[in-house]
């Protein structure tokens, strides 16, 4: 059903309004996802829970965040962006606020792991990919870079504030604050978020024709599972999913979850450590936005080659940066932050080339699921390493090596397809194809 066109400036295409509200949604979701990183030590102190126990709940959260992505895309296709996002924000507010009442580890797993993980999974990076794909033709890579960078901005806005709040008022105040942020967004989503340009009688930004609305009546779960079946038959899917597994393991799972405890292990206060993640957020905002701009202009495979390679080197430097006082960590945060999630725009572009525009979002959803499986594995595994050895050294080095392997993997995306296309073109030119 079409929506009445909201009043807007003749110079402002409504695509930018949708992009803006989506940026805010992803920003708040990022702040909620980042919150467990500042709760690990307070929960250890109050309840005596081990890092491994707390990390297991965070791993469930990260895993659901990724696995629900492709199903969330199918739900958006079936029921619309606005209904899906409002439902997700309500789930998040309930789940996060309820954590203030928990007293046992199983409650942590149910609330932070399952409930909050489900809510964040419904407003994952796939939401940004869906909006960019539907509303933009011109500057699509740049927009996707901006929406992806909102995750880093979420850390910038929330983490130092929440770390200070936690020190002053306790970790329960942190939970209630991020729950309130999710609730505040709901009226804006209802008022401004629209499903497709055609609902307002508009063409996508940069386009000249109104694209017909594609109506999906298929069960969202079946739609998502069919996409997975298509993906598992493609080498490109396995390469992109494998590299994104490494991306998740080396970002959200390792650094996003465990950098603050690692800093505390080296005598760096919690608020100061949270400031490092905020600094990464500043640099990643520019790095990921720049990555989107470059994706509109360069071969995405070579971009990913450099991103993963440089990330691997920075992770290998991290254990030694603690020996150079806080300034060594500042250098790491700036360098590493530039490509924290800069991998997203070129990965989405490669998914679109491999599987087509209409299927790009749902296929990226499955690729992003691999990202979160990697993140969950690293969140849990790194906690085990620290509990068993008293140090994160093994986790940092292993993640660095995985990144170097991923930098080589991505060069093979589309290799067989390009060779077949060249062969077909040559045959056609020679008259061999009629």
SETIGU-891746 format. One record per residue (C-alpha): x, y, z. Coordinates in Angstrom, 2 decimals, decimal comma. Layout:
<pts>
X Y Z
...
</pts>
This chain:
<pts>
0,00 0,00 0,00
1,43 3,34 -1,03
2,23 5,97 1,55
1,44 9,68 1,24
4,43 11,68 0,23
5,88 13,57 3,23
6,56 17,24 2,82
10,13 17,85 1,81
12,38 20,43 0,27
12,43 20,31 -3,54
16,22 20,15 -3,29
16,23 17,16 -0,91
15,55 13,76 -2,41
13,66 11,64 0,11
16,26 8,92 -0,30
18,54 10,99 1,93
15,83 11,16 4,62
15,56 7,37 4,59
19,35 7,13 4,69
19,44 9,48 7,69
16,89 7,54 9,77
18,60 4,28 8,84
21,92 5,75 9,99
20,34 6,54 13,38
18,88 3,02 13,68
22,20 1,38 12,93
23,99 3,81 15,26
21,80 2,85 18,23
22,04 -0,82 17,35
25,83 -0,52 17,30
25,82 1,12 20,71
23,75 -1,73 22,13
26,00 -4,37 20,55
29,11 -2,65 21,94
27,77 -2,42 25,50
28,83 -5,94 26,66
32,47 -4,94 26,19
32,22 -2,55 29,15
30,14 -4,99 31,25
32,59 -7,90 31,37
34,69 -6,61 34,27
31,74 -5,25 36,36
29,92 -8,58 36,03
33,10 -10,45 37,00
33,42 -8,28 40,11
29,77 -8,40 41,24
28,84 -12,01 40,50
32,22 -13,75 40,27
31,44 -15,01 36,77
34,48 -15,91 34,67
35,41 -14,20 31,41
34,63 -17,47 29,60
31,11 -17,57 31,10
30,31 -13,98 30,17
31,88 -14,41 26,73
29,63 -17,39 26,03
26,56 -15,13 26,35
28,18 -12,51 24,14
28,99 -15,24 21,61
25,31 -16,28 21,48
24,38 -12,62 20,94
26,84 -12,19 18,10
25,85 -15,51 16,51
22,15 -14,65 16,46
22,95 -11,16 15,19
24,50 -12,77 12,14
22,24 -15,78 11,59
19,06 -13,71 11,69
20,36 -11,30 9,02
19,16 -13,19 5,91
15,83 -14,01 7,55
15,49 -10,32 8,52
15,96 -9,34 4,86
13,22 -11,78 3,86
10,94 -10,39 6,58
11,62 -6,84 5,33
10,69 -7,96 1,82
7,47 -9,54 3,08
6,28 -7,08 5,75
8,23 -3,88 5,04
11,11 -2,02 6,64
9,06 0,01 9,12
7,24 -2,90 10,79
10,43 -4,93 11,00
12,49 -2,13 12,54
9,84 -1,10 15,09
9,47 -4,72 16,22
13,25 -5,03 16,57
13,52 -1,85 18,67
10,78 -3,04 21,04
12,55 -6,40 21,48
15,84 -4,62 22,14
14,38 -2,22 24,71
12,72 -5,08 26,59
15,76 -7,35 26,51
18,34 -4,75 27,51
16,20 -3,25 30,30
15,50 -6,71 31,73
19,23 -7,39 32,17
19,17 -4,99 35,12
17,27 -7,71 37,03
19,50 -10,69 36,22
21,39 -12,56 38,92
22,48 -15,86 37,29
24,52 -16,77 34,19
21,60 -18,43 32,39
19,67 -15,17 32,58
22,63 -13,41 30,96
22,58 -15,95 28,13
18,81 -15,65 27,62
18,66 -11,84 27,78
21,94 -10,57 26,29
22,45 -13,68 24,21
19,05 -14,65 22,79
16,69 -11,67 23,22
19,12 -8,83 22,50
20,89 -10,93 19,86
17,57 -11,44 18,05
16,72 -7,75 18,19
20,09 -6,59 16,86
19,94 -9,29 14,18
16,80 -7,68 12,77
18,58 -4,31 12,35
21,95 -5,68 11,28
24,19 -4,38 8,50
21,78 -6,04 6,05
19,36 -3,19 6,78
21,91 -0,74 5,40
22,51 -2,95 2,36
18,75 -3,17 1,72
18,22 0,58 1,96
21,21 1,40 -0,25
20,12 -1,16 -2,83
16,50 0,05 -2,97
16,90 3,81 -2,69
20,15 4,59 -4,52
21,63 4,05 -7,95
24,04 6,99 -7,90
26,54 6,97 -5,00
25,34 3,56 -3,80
28,79 2,59 -2,54
29,23 5,90 -0,71
25,83 5,55 0,99
26,59 2,00 2,02
29,90 3,21 3,43
28,11 5,88 5,49
25,52 3,42 6,80
28,18 0,89 7,66
30,23 3,58 9,38
27,27 4,28 11,66
28,29 1,15 13,55
31,61 2,78 14,37
29,86 6,05 15,21
27,69 4,09 17,64
30,82 3,23 19,57
31,99 6,85 19,35
28,74 8,18 20,81
27,97 5,48 23,36
31,06 3,80 24,76
32,89 6,59 26,62
29,56 7,90 27,96
28,42 4,45 29,07
31,79 3,60 30,62
31,62 6,81 32,69
27,99 6,12 33,55
28,90 2,60 34,65
31,65 3,87 36,92
29,41 6,50 38,49
26,09 4,65 38,76
26,82 0,98 38,09
26,31 -1,35 35,14
22,50 -1,45 35,59
22,30 2,24 34,71
24,13 1,40 31,49
21,50 -1,21 30,56
18,61 1,16 31,23
20,22 3,98 29,25
20,70 1,96 26,05
17,16 0,55 26,41
15,82 4,12 26,53
17,80 5,01 23,39
16,04 2,20 21,50
12,60 3,41 22,64
13,29 7,03 21,64
13,90 5,96 18,04
10,51 4,30 17,52
8,43 7,46 16,77
10,99 8,65 14,21
10,93 5,29 12,46
7,13 5,35 12,27
7,07 8,90 10,90
9,95 8,87 8,39
11,03 5,38 7,33
9,56 4,25 4,02
9,95 0,93 2,24
10,76 1,81 -1,38
10,93 4,95 -3,57
7,93 3,68 -5,56
5,77 4,05 -2,42
6,21 7,82 -2,76
6,04 7,87 -6,54
9,81 8,42 -6,80
12,66 6,89 -8,74
15,73 5,74 -6,81
18,28 8,50 -6,30
20,25 8,82 -9,52
17,61 6,94 -11,53
15,08 8,24 -14,03
12,32 5,62 -13,86
10,14 4,46 -10,98
11,05 0,86 -10,32
8,04 -1,46 -10,00
7,50 -2,81 -6,52
8,48 -6,45 -6,20
5,91 -8,19 -4,00
7,24 -11,16 -2,05
4,47 -13,45 -0,80
6,74 -16,37 -0,05
7,36 -17,42 3,53
10,42 -15,39 4,67
12,15 -18,46 6,10
11,75 -20,37 2,83
12,98 -17,34 0,85
16,10 -17,10 3,03
16,82 -20,84 2,91
16,44 -20,94 -0,88
19,01 -18,14 -1,11
21,36 -20,15 1,08
20,95 -23,18 -1,18
21,85 -21,01 -4,17
24,87 -19,65 -2,33
26,28 -23,01 -1,30
26,54 -23,95 -4,98
28,72 -20,93 -5,74
32,46 -20,69 -5,11
32,15 -16,91 -4,86
29,76 -17,35 -1,94
32,20 -19,57 -0,05
35,10 -17,19 -0,66
33,12 -14,12 0,42
31,64 -15,94 3,43
35,04 -17,30 4,45
36,71 -13,89 4,25
33,83 -12,32 6,17
34,17 -15,02 8,85
37,70 -13,73 9,35
36,44 -10,14 9,31
34,04 -10,86 12,17
36,61 -12,81 14,15
39,13 -9,98 13,92
36,71 -7,11 14,72
33,50 -7,56 16,73
34,49 -10,87 18,28
38,05 -10,02 19,30
38,64 -6,26 19,49
35,05 -5,11 20,05
34,53 -7,59 22,89
37,96 -8,04 24,46
40,04 -4,89 23,93
38,76 -3,24 27,11
39,52 -6,28 29,34
42,94 -6,56 27,63
43,66 -2,93 28,47
42,56 -3,44 32,07
44,94 -6,43 32,25
47,74 -3,97 31,41
46,68 -1,39 33,97
44,76 0,92 31,64
41,52 2,24 33,23
38,15 1,21 31,78
37,06 4,67 30,63
40,41 5,29 28,95
40,15 1,90 27,21
36,63 2,74 26,04
38,11 5,93 24,60
40,35 3,77 22,40
37,30 2,13 20,85
35,76 5,56 20,40
38,95 6,68 18,63
38,62 3,65 16,35
35,07 4,81 15,70
36,28 8,22 14,56
38,84 6,76 12,17
36,51 4,04 10,95
33,83 6,58 10,08
36,23 8,15 7,59
37,79 4,85 6,56
34,50 3,08 5,84
32,95 6,11 4,15
36,09 6,38 2,01
35,85 2,67 1,28
32,34 3,21 -0,07
33,61 6,03 -2,30
36,43 3,80 -3,55
34,02 0,92 -4,16
32,21 3,09 -6,72
35,52 3,52 -8,56
37,86 0,53 -8,04
37,95 -3,26 -8,19
36,49 -4,43 -4,90
38,78 -7,46 -4,74
41,92 -5,34 -4,54
40,35 -3,12 -1,91
39,63 -6,18 0,24
43,15 -7,49 -0,34
44,64 -4,36 1,21
42,06 -4,11 3,99
42,60 -7,64 5,28
46,37 -7,52 4,83
46,83 -4,26 6,74
44,43 -5,41 9,46
46,42 -8,58 9,95
49,64 -6,63 10,38
48,02 -4,24 12,88
46,72 -7,13 15,01
50,18 -8,65 15,14
51,47 -5,28 16,35
48,81 -4,95 19,06
50,42 -7,20 21,76
53,61 -5,15 21,49
51,78 -1,80 21,55
51,06 -2,27 25,27
54,83 -1,96 25,84
54,81 1,55 24,33
52,43 2,92 26,96
49,06 4,35 25,96
50,57 6,08 22,94
51,32 2,72 21,31
47,67 1,77 21,67
46,64 5,13 20,23
48,70 4,41 17,11
47,09 0,97 16,86
43,57 2,39 17,32
44,05 4,97 14,57
45,61 2,55 12,08
43,28 -0,36 12,84
40,23 1,87 13,00
40,61 2,99 9,40
39,57 -0,44 8,17
37,46 -1,70 11,10
34,46 -2,41 8,85
35,69 -0,90 5,59
35,27 -4,40 4,15
31,47 -4,09 3,95
30,95 -1,85 0,84
33,26 -3,89 -1,46
31,82 -7,18 -0,14
28,25 -6,04 -0,87
29,34 -4,93 -4,35
30,89 -8,33 -5,05
27,72 -10,08 -3,79
25,63 -7,96 -6,17
27,90 -8,85 -9,09
27,76 -12,53 -8,23
24,04 -12,92 -7,47
22,21 -9,95 -9,03
20,68 -6,77 -7,59
17,38 -8,30 -6,41
19,18 -11,04 -4,49
22,14 -8,99 -3,27
20,71 -8,11 0,16
19,56 -11,60 1,13
22,79 -13,18 -0,15
24,82 -10,60 1,75
22,72 -11,56 4,75
24,15 -15,08 4,61
27,65 -13,73 4,02
27,18 -11,47 7,04
26,01 -14,53 8,99
29,45 -16,02 8,41
30,88 -12,73 9,72
29,00 -13,18 12,98
29,86 -16,86 13,28
33,48 -15,77 13,10
32,82 -13,02 15,64
31,04 -15,41 18,01
33,88 -17,92 17,71
36,46 -15,24 18,51
34,42 -13,77 21,39
34,12 -17,18 23,03
37,57 -18,49 22,05
39,39 -15,36 23,17
37,68 -15,58 26,55
38,83 -19,18 26,87
42,40 -18,23 25,93
42,50 -15,44 28,51
40,96 -17,68 31,20
43,41 -20,49 30,42
46,62 -18,51 29,86
45,95 -15,19 31,56
46,71 -13,32 28,33
45,15 -12,44 24,97
48,47 -12,85 23,08
47,46 -16,09 21,31
44,13 -14,62 20,24
45,69 -11,49 18,71
48,36 -13,40 16,77
45,91 -16,02 15,45
43,53 -13,30 14,24
46,37 -11,52 12,46
47,35 -14,69 10,59
43,73 -15,34 9,56
43,52 -11,82 8,10
46,59 -12,41 5,94
45,02 -15,63 4,62
41,75 -13,77 3,84
43,66 -11,10 1,89
44,71 -13,79 -0,59
41,30 -15,52 -0,70
39,39 -12,46 -1,90
41,48 -12,14 -5,06
39,74 -15,26 -6,39
36,18 -13,90 -6,23
34,64 -14,08 -9,71
37,79 -15,61 -11,21
36,08 -18,56 -12,89
33,09 -16,47 -13,93
35,30 -13,83 -15,57
37,20 -16,48 -17,48
33,94 -17,98 -18,79
32,69 -14,52 -19,78
35,91 -13,81 -21,69
35,67 -17,18 -23,45
32,06 -16,53 -24,43
32,91 -13,05 -25,70
35,77 -14,44 -27,76
33,59 -17,11 -29,30
30,90 -14,58 -30,12
33,43 -12,27 -31,79
34,73 -15,18 -33,86
31,27 -16,17 -34,90
31,23 -19,23 -32,74
28,12 -18,08 -30,84
24,98 -17,36 -32,80
</pts>
